[in-house]
Amino acid sequence: MKRLLSLLLGLGTVFVFLAAKPLPKNYLGWAVHVAQSDMKRNPELWMVDFNRVPKWDYCQGLMSSALLKLYNQTYDTLFYNYVKRFADLMIDSTGVIRSYKITDFSLDRVNGGKFLITLYQRTHDPKYLKAIKTLHSQLLCQPRTLDGGFWHKAIYPHQMWLDGSYMASPFLAQYGSVFLDITATSDAIHQLLVMAKHTYDPKTGLYYHAWDESHQQLWANKTTGQSPNFWSRSMGWYMMALVDVLDYVPANNPNRKDLIAIFQNLSKTLLKYQDPQTGLWYQVTDSIGTKGNYLESSSTAMFMYAITKGVNKGYLSRHYLSISRTTFDRFIHSAVVIDANGSYNITKACAVAGLGGHPYRDGSYSYYIHTPQRNNDPKVIGPFMMWCCELSKANQ
């Protein structure tokens, strides 16, 4: 008991304050403090995701997009310059992307294309355009399933993962809008619809983590090809992909209503699985109260960013905004710690989860619940900041 008390006191008086008093509804303030704390931990953006050497990957892309959203609402150039410094480190004067290899056909590496488009629109620097075109060219050559769905990576043949929806489709849709490429926009929509077709479970209304067209993977159901469990963060990626792609789908596009319907139905379904005390979702979505299953923060931030943006865009009723605000307060109490140094820390994020590979990940319940959690993972930091931005917009 003495040791526990000492630990709690060591977290600082701010933590005690958070646990004892209601929180202010200053959503942008929360985002700014979280961003500044993460930048202090990671003086250069390439360091996020606990990297020791510069890397072009999806977490850096996620954080860059989130920080640019925050910049657009705060006009604080600290965030813009942090992102641009990363871009200029990773992209040389000819537009070559450091550490990127197109023949890996990794959708993860494409995610950064979104923030590059934003930088290009602001600076018109040709090196950014060259890098954007390189990433787009990968998707033109990306291996596909028979019905046109992107393989997740070359090392994962015939497989579509929900994660990949966020890595590729929003970039494609944004590319199509900015560069007037109707084919790119259509492909972005197609990827989301194919993903829904193959991963949806009509019994629960949820979506399985992945689908193997060949049905050959050990994790794949031999009849459906679907993976065996519902991983919350994978649906978080898909939710964010849906709501972000819709930004670029014209009102007269016949598939727009289909994407909105998928988004609305999943938003409604997910609320059935939310823990009412903490506001969080479980690592394995539908296994509520099952031994070993843990409450997870990154999926929660992703769901709430998507849902809050859905309200702001008119896809969901204002009732969902009330849910988002309540969830935010509970999330702060459940997953955020302000330490004695005044740094904001977000806890309880799954470090990483996947399927196949070496060592082999079988997608079992046991696999998911034994993936470790860690603090200040970019996969919760980024979506949390975006969630705050959408809550702030809703208050305007």
N, C-alpha and C positions, 0 to 999 in steps of 0.2 A: 504493500500500500504506500509506504514512504517513497519507494522508487517511482511508482506511478505518479504520485503527487509532485515529486521533483521534476519528472518529465513534463508534466502539464505546465508547471510554473516556468520551466525552461522555454516553452513555446512563446512566452511573452504575454504581456497584459492585453495586447490587441486580440489575441485568440480568445481570451476569457471574455472580452467585450463582445466578440462575435457570437459566442455561445449564449450570452445572457441578454442581449438587447436586440430589438428589431433592426433590420438593415435599411439604410437609405436607398431610395430608388434612383441612384445615380449610376446608371448602367455604363455610360461611357467612362466614368471615373474608374469603375472596376476594370474595364478593358485596358485603360491606360496603365493602371498600376500593375496588372498582370503582364502587359507587354514590356514595361520598363524593367520589371523583375526578371523576366526571361532574357532580355537583352543584357542585363547585368551578368547573368549566369553564362550567357553565350555572347561574348563581345563581337563575334562575327556570325552571320546568319548560317553559314555552312556548319557551324558547331551544333546546331539543334539536332535532336535525335541522338545526342551523345556521340557525335562523330569526332574523330581525332585528325582526320585529313579532309580537305575540301571534297564535297560530293554533290553531284546533281541528282536529286532524288525527289520523291513525292512529298516527303515531309518539309523539305525546303520550299517546294512549290506551294504547299498548303500554308505555311507560315507567311510567305511573301504575299500571297493573295489576301490573307487575313489582315496583315499590317497595312496593306494599301487601302483596304476598306476602312480601317481605323483612321488612316491619314485623310481619307476623303471626308470624314466627319469631324475630325479635330483640327485639320490643317497644320498639324505638328510635323515639320519636315524631318524631325528625328527619325520617324518611322519610314518615310520615303527614302531618305538617304541610306538607311540601314539596308533596305531592300536593294537599292540601286548599287550599292557597294558590292553586294553579293553577286548581282548580275554581271558587273564589270570584272569581277574576279574570275567568274566561271566562263565568260564568253570573250574570246579574243577579238582583235580588230577586224578579222575576216568573218566573224560569225560562228566560228567553231566552238562547240560546247565542251568544256573540259570534263573528262571522265565519262562522257556519253558515247555509247556504241550502238548505232542504229540496228545492227544485225542481232542484238539481243531481243529485239521486238518486245521490249518491256513497256507495258502501258504505264507503269509507275513513273518512268522517265519523262512521260509526256505532260504530266500534271503541271510542270512549271511553265508550260507554254502560255497559260492564261495570264500570269503576271507579266510575262514578256510582251504580250499584246498591249497591256495597259501601259507599260513603260514606252513602247514604241509609239503609241498614240500621243504620248506627252512629249517625247524627245525627237521622234523621227530619225533616230539613229539607225543607219542601215545594218549595223551588225546585229541588232535585235531582230530586224526583219529576216535576215539570213537564218538566224537560229530558229525563228518561228517556222519558216518554210522547211527547215530540216526536220523539225518535229512533225509537221504535217505530212511530209513525204514518208515518214515511218508508217503513219496510219494508212497511207495509200497502198503500202506494200505489206501491211500487217497480215499474218496468216489468219484465216477465218474458218468458222464452222460452215457447214453446208448451207445454212440459212443466213450467212453473212455476219455472224457475230465474231467479234475480235477474240482471238486466243489471248489469255492473260499475259503470257510471255512465251518465248520460243521454248523455254525449258518446261513449260506446262502445256503440251500440245492438246488440242481439242477441248480445252477447258475455258469456261467463262466464270469469272469470280465477280461477285457483287462489287468488291473493292474497285475493280477496273472500270466500273461505270463512271465513278467520279474522276478517275485519272484521265479518261479519254473524252467522254461525251461533252462536258462543259467546254473544254478547249476547242473541240470540233465545232460546236455551235457558235462560240464566240468568233472563231476564225471565219466561219461562214457568214456571219453578220458583218464583220469588219471588212472582209475582203470580197464580199458579194459573191460568195461561193455557195450556191443553192445545194449542190451535191454534198458539201460538208455538213450543212445543217440537216439535211435529210438523213445522212448517215448517223449523226449524233442521236437523232430520234429513233432510228432503227435499232441502234445498239440497246437502248433502254427498253424497247418493246420486246426484242428477242430475249433479253435478260429476264424480263418479267415472265415471258412464256415458259421458260425452262426452269426457273427457280421457285415459282409461286406454289404455295401449298394451300389448296382450297379449304382444308379442314381447319386450319388456324388463321388463315389470312396473312401469314408471315411468308418470308422468302428464305430459302436455304442459302447457305454461304456460297455454294458453287454448283456447277453442272459440268459433267464430263460427257461430251457427245459420243465418245467411243465406248463408254460404260466399262472401260478397262481398269481404271484406277481402283485400288483397294478400298478407297473411301466411297466409291460411287455405288449407288443403288443399281443393281443389275437390270432392273426394269426401266427406271426413269433416268438414271445417270446422275441424280441429285446427291449432294453430300448429305450426311445424316442429321445435322443439327442446325439450329438457328443461332448464329453468332450475332449479337446485337450490333457490334460496330460495323459489320459488313452491311447491315441494313441502314446504318447511319450514313455510310458512304453513298448508298443508293438513293436515300432520301435527299441528300445534298445535291446529288447529280440531277435528280428530277427538277428540283426547284430552281437550280442554276441554269439548266438547259432551257427551261421555259422562258427565261429572260429574252431569248433570241428566237423563239418560235412565233412566227406571225399569227395574228388572230384568225386569219383565214386558212391556216394549215389544217387539213383534215385530221391529223394525228394529235393536235394540241389537246383536244378534249379527252383523248385516251390517256395522255400523260397526266393530266389533271385528275382524272378519275383514279388512276393508280395511286397518285399522291394522296388524294383525299381518303381513299379506303385504307391505305397503310397508316396514315396519321390516326384515324379512328381506331384501328385495330391495336396499334402500339399502346394506346392508353390503358388497355385492359391488362397490360403486363408491367406497368409502372409501379414501383414500390411507393405506397402512399406516405410512409414515414420519412424517407430520405429524399424522395423525388427521383431516385436513380433507377436505371434498368439493370437487370442481371446480365452477367457475361453470356450465359446461355438463356436466351430470352424467355422461353416458355417454361423453364424448369425452376419455377418460383419455390423457394424453400427447400429445394433438393440439396442434400448434403454436398458441401464443397463449392456450390455455386456462389459467386461473389457479386456484390454490387459494383458497377463499373461506370466510370465518369465520362470517358470519351464518347461512348455511344449516346449518353444522355445529352451532352453538349451538341452533338451532331443532330440528334432528333429535334432538339429545341431550336437550334438555328433554323433548320428547315421549316419547322412548323410556324415559327414566328415570322419568318419571311413569307410563308404561305398566307398568313393573315394579312400582312402588309400588301401583298400582291392581289388579294381578293380571292384566293383559292379556298380559303378556310374562313369560317365565321369568327367573330370577335370572341366567342366563347373560348377558343383555343389560346387567345392572348392572355386571358385570365389564368389558364393552366400554365402557360409559359412563365408568367410572373410568379406564381406560387412555386413552381418548380425551381425557379432561379433562387428564391429565398432558401428553399430546402437544400439546394445544391451547395450554396455558400456554407451553410451549417454542416453539411455532410462531407464535403470534398475539398474545401478551401481552408488553408491554414496560413495565417500571417505570422511569420516568425519574429524572434526578438530583434532582428535587424530591420524589420519592416518589409521584408520581401514577401511577395504573394506566391503561394505554392498551391498547385492543384494536384490532389492525390488520387489514388484509386483507378489509374488508367491501366488497362491491359497493355503490356509492352509490345507484343506482336503475336499474331496468329496467322496460320496459313494452312495449306494442304499439300501433301506429297513432299517432295524434296528429300534432302539428306541432312539429318536423319528424317525418316519418313513420318509425316504428320497424318494421322488416320481420320481426323475429323470427329473422333468420338467425344462423348460428353467428358470423359476423363481427360482427354487431351486439352479441351478448352479450359476446364477449371484449374488445370495445373500450369497454365501459362501465367507467368509472374505479372504482378502489378508494379508500377513505379510512379514516382512523382514527377510532375513537370514534363510529361511526354508531349511533344508537339501535336500529337493527334487529339489531345484535349485542349491544349493551350490555344491553338488556332481556331477551332470551332467555338470555344468559349468566347473569344474576342468577337467573332462574327455574330454570335448569339446576342452579345451585348449591343452591338451596332444595330441589329434589327429591333431589339427592345427599345433602344433610344429613338429610332425612327417612328416606332409605334406611339411614342409619347408626344411626338411633334404635332 
